[in-house]
Amino acid sequence: MKWQADGYILSVRPHGETSAIVNVLTKDQGRHAGLVRGGRSRRLRPVLQPGNQVNVAWNARLSEHLGTFTVEALDARAAVLMEDRLSLAALNAVCALSMQALPEREPHPKLYDVFEILLAQLHDKDVWPAIYVRFEIGLLQALGYGLDLSACAATGAEDNLTHVSPRSGRAVCAGAAEPYLDKLLPLPPFLQGKNQVGGDDIMDGLALSEYFLKTRVFYSQNKDIPEARARMVEMLGAVLKNPN
């Protein structure tokens, strides 16, 4: 069994004295693990960093085996972001979240495209937070827990959607939401295709996706949101409150 593809490193853990088990995210193979012989060597350690883009060739005798990776470096994303603590935190968060939430060997090409766009924009703190929120919303969709933000769950109205029901994951318009504001989750306008994106909108978007990730994805697995994601949200919240 063989395949070759470009992808991104999600995680690396030591195996034996010299090797490493590496998880990569690829468009057609999904999240996939493999053994990299010599993965702990001085030559390969800088390559095998979460967020780095690589070309991997996977080889195994049977499809169900772990198999081995041959890895070639394409883009050292982690090294580029090393001096930007917030962007590096976002990189670690999206890699940890993908590693923990995505089933192994299950491709999600649309989500992969958003992942790639996000990593390409991590140098721009005015752009990447909104893309990060969209990635998490897309992750819910890919896992079968997509939110319905097209119309009000109570009235069917398609305008003035301001909240999301935590029970149904459906949008609620302002009029129908008014009596239940303490029970509903704010819906930021940028998730409806509107251009304005403020700091509060970003934090509302992260709170929205976090609620459904916790209750729909991780609760059944007896897991919690990855610590890397929690650290990123804390850092981002502090920056948005004090942008200067």
C-alpha positions in Angstrom: 0.0 0.0 0.0 1.4 3.4 -1.0 0.4 7.0 -1.5 2.1 10.3 -1.7 0.7 13.8 -0.9 1.4 17.3 0.4 0.1 18.0 3.9 0.7 19.6 7.2 2.3 18.3 10.4 -0.3 18.0 13.2 1.7 16.2 15.9 4.9 14.4 16.6 5.7 12.0 19.4 8.9 10.0 20.0 9.0 6.3 19.2 12.0 4.3 20.4 15.4 6.0 20.5 15.5 7.5 17.1 12.1 7.4 15.4 8.9 9.4 15.7 5.2 8.8 15.0 3.9 11.7 13.0 0.3 12.8 12.2 -0.2 14.8 9.0 -3.3 16.4 7.5 -3.7 15.8 3.8 -6.5 16.7 1.4 -7.3 13.2 0.2 -6.1 11.0 3.1 -7.4 13.1 6.0 -5.5 12.9 9.3 -3.0 10.1 8.8 -0.3 8.7 11.1 3.0 7.1 10.1 6.4 6.2 11.5 9.3 8.4 10.5 12.6 6.5 10.9 15.2 8.9 12.2 12.5 11.4 13.1 14.3 12.6 16.2 17.6 13.3 14.3 19.1 16.8 14.1 18.2 16.9 10.4 14.5 16.0 10.7 13.6 17.7 14.0 13.2 21.2 12.4 11.1 19.6 9.6 8.8 17.7 12.0 7.2 20.7 13.7 3.4 21.2 13.9 2.2 23.5 11.1 5.0 22.8 8.7 4.0 21.9 5.2 5.6 18.7 3.9 5.4 16.1 1.2 4.9 12.6 2.6 5.2 9.2 1.0 3.4 6.6 3.0 4.2 2.9 2.6 2.7 -0.2 4.4 2.3 -3.8 3.7 -1.4 -3.7 4.6 -3.8 -0.7 4.7 -4.5 -1.2 8.4 -0.9 -1.0 9.4 0.7 2.1 10.8 3.1 2.3 7.9 6.1 4.5 7.4 6.5 8.1 6.1 9.3 9.5 4.0 9.1 13.2 4.6 10.3 16.1 2.5 10.1 19.7 3.8 8.0 22.2 1.7 7.4 25.2 4.0 8.7 25.8 7.5 5.6 27.7 8.8 6.4 27.1 12.5 9.9 28.8 12.1 8.4 31.8 10.3 5.9 32.4 13.2 8.3 31.8 16.0 8.7 35.5 17.0 4.9 36.1 17.0 3.5 34.5 20.1 -0.1 35.0 19.2 0.2 33.6 15.7 2.2 30.7 17.0 -0.4 30.0 19.6 -3.1 30.0 16.8 -0.9 27.6 14.8 -0.6 25.2 17.8 -4.3 25.5 18.5 -5.5 24.6 15.1 -3.1 21.7 14.9 -4.1 20.4 18.3 -7.8 20.8 17.6 -7.5 19.0 14.3 -5.5 16.2 15.9 -8.0 15.7 18.6 -11.3 16.1 16.7 -10.7 14.6 13.3 -11.1 10.8 12.8 -8.1 9.2 11.4 -8.0 8.5 7.7 -11.2 10.3 6.9 -10.7 13.0 4.3 -12.4 16.4 4.5 -11.2 18.3 1.5 -13.2 21.5 2.1 -12.0 21.7 5.7 -8.5 21.1 4.5 -8.8 24.1 2.2 -9.8 26.4 5.1 -7.0 25.0 7.2 -4.5 25.9 4.4 -6.0 29.4 4.0 -5.8 30.0 7.8 -2.1 29.0 7.9 -1.3 31.2 5.0 -2.8 34.2 6.8 -1.3 33.7 10.3 1.1 36.5 9.8 -1.8 39.0 9.7 -3.6 39.4 13.1 -6.3 41.5 11.5 -7.3 38.6 9.2 -6.7 35.2 10.8 -9.0 35.4 13.8 -12.1 35.4 11.7 -10.8 32.6 9.5 -10.0 30.6 12.6 -13.6 30.9 13.8 -14.8 29.8 10.3 -12.4 26.8 10.5 -14.0 25.7 13.8 -17.5 26.2 12.3 -16.4 24.2 9.3 -15.0 21.5 11.6 -18.4 21.1 13.2 -19.9 20.8 9.7 -17.3 18.2 8.7 -18.0 16.1 11.7 -21.8 16.1 11.2 -22.7 18.8 13.7 -23.1 21.8 11.3 -25.0 24.8 12.5 -28.0 26.1 10.5 -27.5 29.8 10.3 -29.8 30.3 7.2 -33.1 31.2 8.9 -34.7 31.7 12.2 -35.7 28.5 14.0 -38.8 30.1 15.5 -40.2 32.2 12.6 -38.4 31.2 9.5 -37.2 34.7 8.9 -33.9 35.1 7.1 -33.1 38.6 8.2 -31.8 40.1 11.5 -30.5 36.8 12.8 -28.7 37.6 16.1 -28.4 34.4 18.1 -28.1 30.6 18.0 -30.1 28.1 20.0 -27.7 25.9 22.1 -30.2 23.1 21.8 -30.8 22.9 18.1 -27.8 24.8 16.7 -30.2 26.9 14.6 -30.2 30.7 14.2 -32.8 32.9 16.0 -33.9 36.3 14.9 -33.8 39.3 17.2 -37.5 39.4 17.9 -37.8 35.7 18.7 -34.6 35.9 20.8 -35.6 38.8 23.0 -37.3 36.8 25.8 -34.5 34.2 25.9 -31.3 36.2 25.6 -29.8 34.6 28.7 -30.2 31.2 27.2 -29.0 31.9 23.6 -25.6 32.2 22.1 -24.7 35.5 20.2 -24.3 35.1 16.4 -21.6 37.4 15.1 -22.5 39.1 11.8 -19.4 37.9 9.9 -20.6 34.3 10.1 -23.6 35.4 8.0 -21.3 36.9 5.3 -21.3 40.5 6.5 -18.0 42.4 6.3 -17.8 44.0 9.7 -15.7 42.1 12.2 -15.0 43.6 15.7 -13.1 42.1 18.6 -16.4 41.2 20.4 -17.6 39.4 17.2 -14.4 37.3 17.2 -14.9 36.3 20.9 -18.6 35.6 20.3 -17.6 33.4 17.4 -15.1 31.5 19.4 -17.6 31.1 22.3 -20.2 29.8 19.8 -17.9 27.2 18.2 -16.5 26.2 21.6 -19.9 25.4 23.0 -20.8 23.0 20.2 -17.3 21.5 20.1 -17.6 20.7 23.8 -21.2 19.5 23.8 -21.4 17.7 20.4 -17.9 16.5 19.7 -15.8 16.1 22.8 -18.4 15.3 25.5 -19.2 11.9 23.9 -15.4 11.2 23.7 -14.9 12.2 27.4 -12.5 14.9 26.2 -12.2 18.6 26.6 -11.1 21.4 24.3 -7.3 21.1 23.8 -5.2 23.3 26.1 -3.5 24.9 23.2 -6.8 26.2 22.0 -7.7 27.6 25.4 -4.3 29.3 25.6 -4.8 30.9 22.2 -8.3 32.2 23.1 -7.0 33.7 26.3 -4.1 35.4 24.5 -6.3 36.7 21.7 -8.9 38.0 24.1 -6.3 40.1 25.9 -5.0 41.5 22.6 -8.4 42.4 21.3 -9.2 44.2 24.6 -5.9 46.2 24.4 -5.0 46.3 20.7 -2.2 48.9 21.3 
